[in-house]
Amino acid sequence: MELNFAESEAVKRLERNVQEARENLAESLDDGRIAARRLLRRGRHAVEDCIDRTSLDVRRHPVSFLAFAFAAGAAVGLLFPRIVKRK
């Protein structure tokens, strides 16, 4: 079966549209990959900065952080048996 001129043009337009969609999809995937890498890098830097700041604060105010750690441990120690008992 032979295609007439209108059908042939429609097939060519469809092929062009499919090719454009592929190119757009590939471009979007590349953009997403780049954005994900940037986000990961920023997150890593933020975590490193937070660790550095916390470490510095602990060295500057060791007694405060020791009291905080004790209070947090005591709170968990008091709440844990109640949570386990319920289950």
WOKA-V436129 format. One line per field, one symbol per residue. psi: psi as a letter, one per 40 degrees, with the letter a starting at -180 (. if undefined). burial: + if it has 16 or more other ideal C-beta (glycine too) atoms within 10 Angstrom, else -. A space follows every 50 residues. Layout:
psi=???
burial=???
This chain:
psi=hiiidddddddddddddddddddddddddddddddddddddddddddddd ddddddddddgddddddddddddddddddddddddd.
burial=-------------------------------------------------- -------------------------------------
